[in-house]
Amino acid sequence: MGLMTGREYRASLDDGRQVWISGERVRGSVAEHPAFASMVDTVAKIYDLHHDPAHRGIMTYELPDGTRGSRFYKVPENSRDLTLRRLMTSTVLQEVCPTMDRFGDETVSPLFVIKDRGDLFDRFDPRYRANGEAWLERLQRENLFMTSGNTDPKGDRSKQPHEQDDPDLYLRVVEETDAGVVIRGAKFETGAPYAHVAFVKPTVGSWMEANRDYAVACIVKLNAPGVRHICRMPLLGLSSTGADVRDHPLSARYDEIDTLIVFDNVLIPWEDVIFSREPELAALMRSEFARWAAQGYLTRSLAKADILVGAALLYAEQVGSANVPAVRSKISQLMVFKQTIEAFLIAAETACQPSRCGFAMPNQAIQNAGRIYCSQSYGDMVQHFREIVGGQPVMLPDHAMLDNPEIGADVRKYFRAGQHDGAERLRVMHLARELTSSAYAGRVQAYQLFAETPIFAQEAALYATYDRAGSLGRARRLAGLDQ
Ligand SMILES: Cc1cc2nc3c(=O)[nH]c(=O)nc-3n(C[C@H](O)[C@H](O)[C@H](O)COP(=O)(O)OP(=O)(O)OC[C@H]3O[C@@H](n4cnc5c(N)ncnc54)[C@H](O)[C@@H]3O)c2cc1C
C-alpha cells in the first residue's frame, strides 16, 4: 500500500472502533458522525496535500525503492531536512488550518530516538530496535495517522505509579505471553477517535525499579479489542451540529477531540512492542523525547502568533484604530512574540547538532528555550490581542440575528464601522471572540501551556542541554577564580 489519499483515510476509519461521546456509543463510522466529520474532512485534506503536485515536493520524499514516503516520518539527516520539515508543517498549517495541533509529524519523534540510540535498545532486547524501525518504515510508506498517549490519569500525585490504591491509574503491563504483552490502564490523547494508531509511552516521572511494570512503550491500533475511546465534550456540543461557521469559524470546523483511551487488557503483539518493563528505557525516552518533537510545537506556535497579529491588524483596520499609538504599540508587541518564535526556530535549525548516529537535531538548548518561551507566552499574546479588540467581541449577536428580516437591519447598522458593513465586521469580531473568549480559545491556551509537558519538565530539559560549563567558566574568570 502506498501513501493514503483523503478518500482512503476516510474509509479506513470504518473499522469497528469503540468510540463513546456525550454518553453514547458511535454507531457506524466516525467519519460520518457529527462530532468528528469536520475533523475527518480536515485530516483528509492533509492526506490529499501529499498527492497535490503543488505540495508533493514538500510533503513527500523519495524512498530507497523510488516510491514516495511522507516527510512527516523522515528522520532529518542534515539541516536542509530540518528546514524542509518545518516547511512541511507550516504548509499544513497554511493550507489546512493554522491552529491545528495534532496531525502526526510530532508524535513520531520517539521513533527517531530509537533509530538513533538503537545500540542502547539492543542491550535490552534486539526486538525493540527492529520493531521501532519497522514501524517507522511503515509510517513513512503508508502515512498512518499516529497519535501520542503519554499522559496517564495519575490519581494521587504524591504517590508513585506502583503505590496508587488502584494499580491501573498509570498504564502498565499485566502479563507477557508468547503472543505479546497485555496492557491495562488509560492515556489521554488528542485526535485518537479519527487516527489509526497510538504511540503509547511512559509519562514524566521517576523511572525507578519499583515502577518496572509501568515502563512500557508500544504502538496500539485504535480499533484493537479492549480499546475504548472516552471523548471529551465537543466544544459546541452535539446539539449544535451544523453550527454556523460564520459564528464559530474555528470551533465549528476544527474541534480536535481529546480522549481518554481505556486499555482494558489489550494484547499488543510483540512486533508492536517498543519496550516492555524497562525503566531505564522509559527514562531515556522521557529525557530525549523532545529532540525532534519540539520543532513541530514551535512551528505551530508561530502559526498561532501569526493569526493573532493578522486578526489584530484586521480588527484595527476595520474600526479605524490602526493609527492610534496605543493600539500600534500593542500590535507591535504581538509582532515581537511572533518574530521571537520565528527566530528560535531558525536559530535552532541553523545551529543544528548531530545526534549520536549523525542525524540532524535542532539545536537543543535553543529549541528548549523556545519551547518554554512559547508555553509561557501564549496567554500573554491572547491578553494583548484582547486589549486590542476590546470587550465587544464577547457581546455579539449570532448571524441568525443578522439574517432575520425584522432585526437584521439593526445589526447591520450598529455593527458597521466606516467602510466595513455590519456583516463583514461580525465575521471578524466572531473570529476575535473565538481566539480570546470561546471554549476553543481556552482549550488552545491549555494546549499551549501543557501539551509539551508542564513547564517544570521543560525547564529540566533546558538545564540538561544548556552549555552550563561555558557560562560557569566565564563567570569564574570574571570573579578572579580562574586566571
Ligand atoms: C488540549 C490538550 C491536549 C493534550 N493532548 C495530549 C496528547 O495528545 N497526548 C498526551 O499524552 N497528553 C496530552 N495532553 C496532556 C498533557 O501532556 C498534560 O496535561 C501535561 O503533561 C500535564 O499533565 P496533567 O494535566 O496531568 O497535570 P498534572 O500532572 O496534574 O500537573 C498539574 C500541575 O501541577 C504541577 N506539578 C505536578 N507534578 C509536579 C511536580 N512533581 N513538580 C512540580 N510541579 C508539578 C504541574 O506543573 C502542573 O502545573 C494534552 C493536554 C491538553 C491541555
Ligand as a Chemical Component Dictionary entry (heavy atoms), coordinates in Angstrom:
data_LIG
# 
_chem_comp.id                   LIG 
_chem_comp.type                 NON-POLYMER 
_chem_comp.pdbx_formal_charge   0 
_chem_comp.three_letter_code    LIG 
# 
loop_
_chem_comp_atom.comp_id 
_chem_comp_atom.atom_id 
_chem_comp_atom.alt_atom_id 
_chem_comp_atom.type_symbol 
_chem_comp_atom.charge 
_chem_comp_atom.model_Cartn_x 
_chem_comp_atom.model_Cartn_y 
_chem_comp_atom.model_Cartn_z 
_chem_comp_atom.pdbx_ordinal 
LIG C1  C1  C 0 -5.513 20.385 24.999 1  
LIG C2  C2  C 0 -4.557 19.339 25.477 2  
LIG C3  C3  C 0 -4.225 18.278 24.637 3  
LIG C4  C4  C 0 -3.374 17.270 25.111 4  
LIG N1  N1  N 0 -3.060 16.237 24.273 5  
LIG C5  C5  C 0 -2.301 15.216 24.755 6  
LIG C6  C6  C 0 -1.984 14.095 23.922 7  
LIG O1  O1  O 0 -2.373 14.023 22.754 8  
LIG N2  N2  N 0 -1.251 13.103 24.456 9  
LIG C7  C7  C 0 -0.791 13.146 25.740 10 
LIG O2  O2  O 0 -0.126 12.219 26.163 11 
LIG N3  N3  N 0 -1.074 14.196 26.541 12 
LIG C8  C8  C 0 -1.809 15.216 26.079 13 
LIG N4  N4  N 0 -2.093 16.278 26.881 14 
LIG C9  C9  C 0 -1.769 16.169 28.310 15 
LIG C10 C10 C 0 -0.580 16.926 28.728 16 
LIG O3  O3  O 0 0.571  16.260 28.348 17 
LIG C11 C11 C 0 -0.718 17.046 30.245 18 
LIG O4  O4  O 0 -1.784 17.941 30.500 19 
LIG C12 C12 C 0 0.539  17.536 30.888 20 
LIG O5  O5  O 0 1.546  16.566 30.767 21 
LIG C13 C13 C 0 0.296  17.840 32.377 22 
LIG O6  O6  O 0 -0.262 16.728 33.000 23 
LIG P1  P1  P 0 -1.607 16.889 33.822 24 
LIG O7  O7  O 0 -2.585 17.631 33.011 25 
LIG O8  O8  O 0 -1.976 15.517 34.256 26 
LIG O9  O9  O 0 -1.229 17.801 35.040 27 
LIG P2  P2  P 0 -0.613 17.406 36.445 28 
LIG O10 O10 O 0 0.497  16.431 36.263 29 
LIG O11 O11 O 0 -1.697 17.073 37.377 30 
LIG O12 O12 O 0 0.013  18.769 36.837 31 
LIG C14 C14 C 0 -0.791 19.879 37.246 32 
LIG C15 C15 C 0 0.124  20.972 37.761 33 
LIG O13 O13 O 0 0.880  20.509 38.855 34 
LIG C16 C16 C 0 2.259  20.693 38.607 35 
LIG N5  N5  N 0 3.017  19.539 39.055 36 
LIG C17 C17 C 0 2.621  18.259 39.060 37 
LIG N6  N6  N 0 3.612  17.469 39.499 38 
LIG C18 C18 C 0 4.654  18.264 39.745 39 
LIG C19 C19 C 0 5.968  18.048 40.200 40 
LIG N7  N7  N 0 6.416  16.827 40.514 41 
LIG N8  N8  N 0 6.784  19.114 40.320 42 
LIG C20 C20 C 0 6.354  20.357 40.014 43 
LIG N9  N9  N 0 5.102  20.623 39.584 44 
LIG C21 C21 C 0 4.280  19.588 39.447 45 
LIG C22 C22 C 0 2.388  20.824 37.090 46 
LIG O14 O14 O 0 3.464  21.672 36.745 47 
LIG C23 C23 C 0 1.085  21.423 36.670 48 
LIG O15 O15 O 0 1.157  22.824 36.629 49 
LIG C24 C24 C 0 -2.867 17.326 26.430 50 
LIG C25 C25 C 0 -3.180 18.413 27.247 51 
LIG C26 C26 C 0 -4.002 19.407 26.784 52 
LIG C27 C27 C 0 -4.319 20.538 27.702 53 
# 
loop_
_chem_comp_bond.comp_id 
_chem_comp_bond.atom_id_1 
_chem_comp_bond.atom_id_2 
_chem_comp_bond.value_order 
_chem_comp_bond.pdbx_ordinal 
LIG C1  C2  SING 1  
LIG C2  C3  SING 2  
LIG C2  C26 DOUB 3  
LIG C3  C4  DOUB 4  
LIG C4  N1  SING 5  
LIG C4  C24 SING 6  
LIG N1  C5  DOUB 7  
LIG C5  C6  SING 8  
LIG C5  C8  SING 9  
LIG C6  O1  DOUB 10 
LIG C6  N2  SING 11 
LIG N2  C7  SING 12 
LIG C7  O2  DOUB 13 
LIG C7  N3  SING 14 
LIG N3  C8  DOUB 15 
LIG C8  N4  SING 16 
LIG N4  C9  SING 17 
LIG N4  C24 SING 18 
LIG C9  C10 SING 19 
LIG C10 O3  SING 20 
LIG C10 C11 SING 21 
LIG C11 O4  SING 22 
LIG C11 C12 SING 23 
LIG C12 O5  SING 24 
LIG C12 C13 SING 25 
LIG C13 O6  SING 26 
LIG O6  P1  SING 27 
LIG P1  O7  DOUB 28 
LIG P1  O8  SING 29 
LIG P1  O9  SING 30 
LIG O9  P2  SING 31 
LIG P2  O10 DOUB 32 
LIG P2  O11 SING 33 
LIG P2  O12 SING 34 
LIG O12 C14 SING 35 
LIG C14 C15 SING 36 
LIG C15 O13 SING 37 
LIG C15 C23 SING 38 
LIG O13 C16 SING 39 
LIG C16 N5  SING 40 
LIG C16 C22 SING 41 
LIG N5  C17 SING 42 
LIG N5  C21 SING 43 
LIG C17 N6  DOUB 44 
LIG N6  C18 SING 45 
LIG C18 C19 SING 46 
LIG C18 C21 DOUB 47 
LIG C19 N7  SING 48 
LIG C19 N8  DOUB 49 
LIG N8  C20 SING 50 
LIG C20 N9  DOUB 51 
LIG N9  C21 SING 52 
LIG C22 O14 SING 53 
LIG C22 C23 SING 54 
LIG C23 O15 SING 55 
LIG C24 C25 DOUB 56 
LIG C25 C26 SING 57 
LIG C26 C27 SING 58 
# 
